[in-house]
């Protein structure tokens, strides 16, 4: 039991230590950098790159000498005999003509230790394989870049979502404090006979509704933080103190973007660069398939010993160990393989067409992404202007009505209605701001402006 408690205590201390190593305050850039270090996706892409590097080494190794050590032992229960006839040749001259004479040339036990080596001298498919391996390594590196861009976009959007939720929560808390103060004032006026019961009830209804709205926003803040933790791969207990502020200054270049309306530069998109590399890889694969029509030349060599004996104990006698060695060339000329090489070439040619088709589809998709992001950005900026004005009017109306209420001119229902209008105006404004920020991120991604 004590051992179990000790292990649990050590695990808890290790977890606390690990959590303490994580920073808790983040700018947007800090959050993105943190996500890069912790991301499973980036780790996976990096491992894929390591695999591509190893694959390139494997292809290079095929053109290096291949050396094998071999030891073969054979024990024959019945040693194979060669059959000759007397009168044919000279070996059976001591027998009557036509007599079958079995001759045994081998012994029951044979031990053959040898060393064999081969070296490819010419293989047209080798150079295509090297090119394909290098291109695969490039694609793996570009996939790492793509993973980092996707993480940057995801963390940025989640970061802004937390800021918006926190802004909404602060606004509701401020409105709740004002409405609670108004409720208490109205209760005091009702107690002194200067207000009606219905006035108190109306404000209490508004107060309860706002409290419920506050709880909803609190849950929204928690959810947005959990999403950000997920994007960053941060600890669940990390409070995530965000130090950047949410303001329209984050959209300072948005108007210029709308005025310029730049066309997409495909080469700036990592997805386009990847598909270009896939085209190169497809050409190498096609050449490798076509190489099946060409001959291969291989140099071979073998050296070893071939002792034999009727008794195994005699195999160690030095007088039985005589070396042998050979060298040779092996020319492999493909003649007919059931048309498999032809069909393999056809497959690679079709793959080239598929990649080209995907490339054209990607170009149209990029154009559409840019156009959509520009439209969304324009709409959101116009919405910000409208909602900013509505927010200003709602704040002015509430301020005037509160002053008139204190002077006994305005009714409390007018004040509570103005409070509700202010909350709605604040929510609409922050939603418009958040939507514009997302549209700006989508535009940067569509244009290939996000670099990590």
N, C-alpha and C positions, 0 to 999 in steps of 0.2 A: 504493500500500500504506500509506504513511504517512498519507494522507488518511483511508483506511478506519479505521485504528487511532485516529486523532484523533476520528472520529465515534463509534466504539464507546466510547472513553474518556469522551466528553462524555455519551453516553447512560447509561453506568454511574454517572457522577457525579450526573446528574439523578435517577436512580433512588434512589441513596443519599440524596440531599438530600430527595427525596419521602418516603422511609421515615423519615428523621430528624424530619420534621415531624409524623409520627403519634405520639401519646402511646402509652406502653407499659403504664402502670398504669391500671387502670379499677375504679371502683366499678360497681355495677349501673347506677346512673343515668348515669354517664359513658359506659358502653358503649351504653346506649340513645340518648343524645344524639349520640354519635359515629355510630351507625348511621343516625340521622335525616339527618345531613349528607351521608353517603356513599351512601345507599340509591338504587338505580336505580329502585325502585318509586315512592318519593316524588318523584323527579325526573320520572318518567313522568306521575304524577298532576298535578304542578305544570304540566307542559307541556300536559296536557289542559285544565287550567283556563285557561291562556293562550289556547288555541284557542277555548274557549267565550266568552271575553271578546271575541276578534276576531269571532266569529260574531254576537255581540250588536251590535257596531259595524256589521257588514255589513247586518243587518236595519234598523238605524236609517238607514243610508245610502240605503236604498231609498225613503225618504220625502223625501230631499233632492233639489234640482234635478239633473237629468241633462243635461249639456251636452256636445255633440259638435261638433267642427270637421270639415267635409267639403270635399274638393276633387274635383270630377268633371271629367274631360276626355274628350270624345268626338270622334273623327274619323270622318266618314262617307265611305266610298268612293263611295257613291251616296246622295245626299241624298234622303230620302223626299219624295215629291210628293203633293199633295192633288188629287184628280180632281173636276172640275166639268163641267157640260154647259151649253153656250150655250142661252140661253132659259130657264134656271132661275136665278133670282136676278138679280143685276146684274153679276157679275164677268165673265161670258162674253158680254156683249151685242154685241161686235164680230164674232162668228162666226156662221155659219149655224146655225139651230136644230138641236139634237141633236149638235152637234160636241163631241167630248171635248177638254177643255182641262186639261192638267196644270199645276198651280201649285206652285212651290217657295217655301216660306215660311222654311225654315231654311238655314243655311250649313254648309259641310263641317266646320268646326272649332268646337267649343263648349267653353267653360271655365266651370265653375260652382263658385266658392268660396262656402261658406255656413257659417253657424253655427246649429245647431238646439238647442233646449232643451225639456225636458218636466218637468212637476211633477205628482206624484200629489196630487189634491185629496181624494179619498175612496177608501179601500180597507179594507173591514171586516177583511180578514185581517192587516193590518199590526199592529194592537194585539195580536192573538193571537200573532203572530210575535215581538213584543217581549217579551211575557210568557213565551213558551217559551224565548227566548234567556236571559232572566234566571234562569229556573228551571234551565236547563241549566248556567249558571254556578254556581248554588247546589249542584247535584249534583256538579259537578267539585270544589268546595271540600270537600264532605263525603267524596268519594272520597279526597282527600288525608288527611283525618282518619282514615278507615278504614285507609289504608295505614300511617299512623303507629301506630295501635293494633295492627295485625298485626305490625309490626316490634317493638313493645314486648313483645308476647307471645313472639315467636320468640326475641328476644335474651334475655329473662328465662329461658326454659326452657333455652336453650343455656348461659347463664351458670351456672345451678344444676347442669347436667350436668357442667360442668368442675369445679365445687367438689366434687361427689360423687365424681367419679373421682379427684381429688387426695386427698381424705380416705381413700378406699379404698387408694390407693397408699401413703400414709403409714402406714396401719395394717399393711399387708402388710410394708412395709420394717421396721417395728418388730418384728413377729412373726418376720420372717426373721432379724433380728439376734439375737433370743432363741433361736431354733431353732439358728442357727449356733453360738451360744455353748454350747448344750446338746450339740451334736454334738462340739464340741471337747472338752468335759468328758468325754463318754462315751468318746471315743477315748483320752483320758488314763487313764481308769479301766480300759479294756480293755488298754492297754499295761502297766498295773500289775497286771493279773489280777483286777481287782475288777468287771469287766463282761464280758458275753459278746459274741461277734462279731455275733450276731443283733441285739443291742441297738444296735450301731453301724449296722448295715445298715438297721434300721427307721427310725432317725432320718435317715439319709442319703436314704432314699426320700421321707420327708416333706419334707426340705430341698429335694430336687430338684423335687418337686411345687410347693412354695411358690415356688421360683425361676421355674418356668414360669408360675405364676399371676401373679407380679410382672411378667413380660414381657407377659402378656395385658393387665394393667391399664395398663401403660405405653402400649401401643398404643391402649387405650381412651381414655386421657387425650389422646393426640395427635389421635385422631379427634374427640373432643368439642371440642378447641380449634379444629380445622379447621371444624367446624360453626359454632362461635361466630364465627370469622373470616368465614365465608360470610355469616352473619346480619348482621354488622357491616360487611361489605365492607371489611375491614381487609387490610393487606398480608400476604402469606404468610409473610414473615420476622418479623412482629411477634410478640414472645414472649407478649403478652397476660398481664401480671401482674395477677391479680385480687385486689383488696384487701379485698373483703367476705368475711365468714366464714359458714360453713354451721352453723347451730344452730337449735334449736327456737324460739328467740325470733322467727324469721321467721313463725311461726304463732301469734303471741300472741293474735290476734283470732279464731282459728279456732273455738274453743269457743263464743264469743258468736255467731258466724255460725250454727252448728248450733242454738243455742238459739232464735234469732229466726226462722229459716227464712222469710226475707222472700220475697214473691212478686216475680216479675220486673216491672219497670217498662219497658214496651216503648220508651217515648220515650227512655230512656237509651241504647238500642242505636243505634249509628250506622247499621247496616243498616236498621233500622226507619225512621229519619229519611230515609234515601235513598229507600226505597220510597214514603214519603209525598210526597216531592218528585216522584217519578216519576208519582204520581197527579195532582199538580197539572200537570205537564208534559203528561200525557195529555189533560187537559181543554182545555189551550190548543191542542193538536194537533187535537182534535175541533172546536173553534171555527174554527180555520184552515181545516179541510176544509169546514165548513159555509159559510164565507165565499165558497166557489166559487159559491154560489147568488145572491150579491148583485152588483149592478153596481159598476163602477169608473169614476171620473171623473178624467180626466187633461187638464191644460192643456198646450198645445203652442205653440211659436213658432219661426219660421225667419227668418233675414235673410241676404242675400248678394248676389252679382252674377252676371249671366248674359251675358257678352260672347260674341260669335261672329264668325267671319270665314271667308272662303274660303281665305285663306292664314294659316298659323299665325303668321307674323311680325307679322301685323296685330292679333293678340289683345292686344298690349300698348298699343294706342292708347287713350288716355284717353276719347276720344269714344265708344268702344264699351261702356264700363263704366257701366251703369245699375243702381242698387240695386233690390232687391225685399225685401219683408218681409211676414210673415203671422203671425197669432196665431189660435188656435182651441181648441176644447174637444172632447175625445174621450170619449164616454160608451160604455163597453163593457157591454152587457146580456147576460148568459149566457142562452141560450135552450135549446139542446140540445147536449150534449157526449157523446152515446152512453152516458149514465148513469154516466160515470166518476166524477163528483163524488159521486153517491149511493153508489157502491161504496167510494169513499175514506172517506166518513162511516161506513159500516158497519164498515170495518176499524178505525177509531179507536174505535168503540164496543166492538168485541171486545177491543181492546188494553186498554181500561179494565177490562173484566171479568177479563182475564188478570192485570193488576196487582193487582186486589182479591183474586183467588184466591191469588196469591203472598204477599200481605200476611197473609192468614189462615194460610197454611202457615208463614210466618215466625213468627207469634205462637205457634203450637203448637211449632215447633222451638225457640224461645227457652225456653218452659216446660220442655221436655224437657232442654235443656242445663243449666238451673238445677237441675233435679231430679237429673240424673246427677252433676253436680259436687258437690252436697251429699252424695249417697250415697258417692261416691268419697272425699270429704273425711272423712266419718265413718269409713269403713272404714280409711283410711290413718292417722287419728289413733289408732284402736284398735290398729292394727298397730304404730304407734310405741311405744305403752305396752307392748305385749307384747315387742317386740324390744328395747326398752330394758332391760326386766327380764332377758331372756335374755342380753343383753350383760353386764349386771352379774354374773349368775350365772357366765357363762363366764370372766370375768376373775377372779372369786373362786376358781372351781375350779382355774384354771391356777396362780394364786398359791399355793393350798394344796398342790397336787400337786408343784409345783416345790420347795416347802419340804420336803415329805415325801420327795421324791426325793433331795434333798441329804442328808437324814438316813438314807437307805437304806430308807425304808418303802415308797414308791411305786415302781412300775416305770417304765422310760423310755417304754414304749408308752402308759402312761396319760398321761404328759406330752405326747407327740406327739399323742395323740387330743384332749387338752384344747386344744392349739394349733390343731388343725384346727377344733374346735368354736368357738373364739374367732374365727377368721377368718370362719367361716360366720355367726356372730352379728353381727359387725361389718358384713359385707356386707348381711345382712338388715335391719339397723338403718338403714344409709345408704340402702338402696333404699326402705324405708318412708318415711324423711324426704323423699327426693326425690319419691316418689309423692305425698306430702301437699302439697309445695310446688307440684307441677304441678296438683293438684286445686284448690288455692287460686287459682292463676293462671286456671284454667279457670272457676272460680266468678266471679272478678272480671270476666272477659271476658263471661260469660253475663249478668251483672247490669248490664253497661255501666259498671263502676266504673273502667275503665282510661281515663285521660284523657291525651292527648298533643297 
